[in-house]
Structures are given as C-alpha cells and as structure tokens.
Amino acid sequence: MDLSGSMPGLESLGGLFSSFGRPKPILVSDYDGTLAPFRRERGDAVPLPEVKELLWRIISAGGDVMILSGRDAGEVFLLLGLDVEIIGCHGWQRRSPGGKTETLPLSGDERRAVQALSSLFNAFPIDSVEIKPVSAALHWRERDEIKRRWHKLEPEIIDRAGQSGLEALRFNGGIEFRIPAFSKGAAIERILEHRKENGPVFYLGDDVTDEDAFLALKGRGTGILVSGSPRRSAADAWIRPEEVKFFLEMWLSALEGEQRRGEA
C-alpha cells in the first residue's frame, strides 16, 4: 500500500478524463464521508447541495453512477434523494432505479450469524447501535462515553462475535460486525463481472471499509481515496473532501465533451 501523500492528487487526475468515450466509465462512490459529511446523527448526513446538483447533472447527461454503502440501500436513497443504483449493506443488497430491491442469498450458517447480531450491543444505548440486515454497528463519534464502554467490553464482544462467525470491521467513528462474505471488495467484483461491456470503474471512498474496494480494482479500475490528510491506502489517487465537487465537475465536463464529439 502506498502512502497517500505520494499518490496523485486532484491536479493529476485530468488525464483520466481525457479518455472518456465508449464504453462509458462507471462512477461508483461510497456515501458517508465521501458524498455526505459525517454527522453525529446519521439521519442528518446529506450531501452538500452542490455535490447533489453535480450528481444529478451527471446522471441527466447519461452518466453511469452507482452508490456503494454499508448503510441500507433504502436509507441511502432517502438521504441522497436521487434515483440511482444503490448497493447497500456492503454488497448484500441492490436497489435499482425505480425502487426494485434484490438481496443475495444467505447460507444456514450466515442466517445463524445474523440472529446473533441483535444482542451484540445490548449493553449500549439504543441510539448508538445500528442493526442492519447482515451487520450491526456501534457508533461513538462525538460520544466518548460510548467509546469508553466499548473498550471495557471489547474482549467479550469480540469473542462472542467470533464464535458466531462474524467479522469485526473498525471504521471512522465506531465498529461493525458483519457476515464476512459481504464486503465492498466483493461488491466491486460483482460490478466488474456483471458490467463487462461497460468502461473502466472509478471508486471514491474515505474509510477503512473502502480498502477492500480499492484492492479489488487494482489493475482494472481506479480507486480514489477521499481524506483530509494523507494515510496509507490501496487507492490509486487521493483527494480532499472539499475536492469531491471539483472531481465531479471534471467528470461532468468530460462526459459532456464526449457527447459533443459524438454529435459532431
């Protein structure tokens, strides 16, 4: 893994857009911390107006946009307010434009592991716990008392989760336990497999949960880390959170430029 300080930044990404053509590239993005700033209350995490406007313009211009999130896909749709393809729950769930939602099958062992999720965080306030269909997360952003309690109970919970076949995944502001088969890396693999006729895949992500996606794209696409400061990552390039809107502007400009060339 490279240090993001040595990776290309926004100013070096212009060359990526010079090759926009047929087939069109696919823009896949994480949601929290990438398109929407982190908030203590998860229901307040919505994109900045200019980011949402740019995404809408890209979609309206025929751009191929997907969201890949650890959240439930329906929840992302309500927060984002754009009818795009949304891969939720780390790849277990897919919401198509129009609202049709599909999920991947679970094995017997995976169903038993899911049943263990609801009791993992019984010792914590309900507003700090997020129970999802195939994972459960504990959030302690701006809540030091939750973080202290977690450190006290960590060995016991880790052991219980491991016995149930769950995988621990730490993220910026908490920890999540999930079914190991469902990750953003596995979701990217499915996108690459099902969309062979499409162009290259670009993935924007900010957290450790996005590293699986960056690794899956190696040699087959471009991973772009969204981070306020350099850190070790498997991504191919690095931009700051405030530069996401400029990246989207570059994407839109390249898409519209290709359309004009096609009409000439």
Secondary structure, 3 states (H helix, E strand, C coil): CEEHHHCCCHHHCHHHHCCCCCCCCEEEECCECCCECCCCCHHHCCCCHHHHHHHHHHHHCCCEEEEECCCCHHHHHHHHCCCCEEEEHHHCEEECCCCCEEECCCCHHHHHHHHHHCCCCCCCCHHHEEEECCEEEEECCCCHHHHHHHHHHHHHHHHHHHHCCCEEEEECCEEEEECCCCCHHHHHHHHHHHCCCCCCEEEEECCHHHHHHHHHHCCCEEEEEECCCCCEECCCEEECHHHHHHHHHHHHHHHHHHHHHHHC
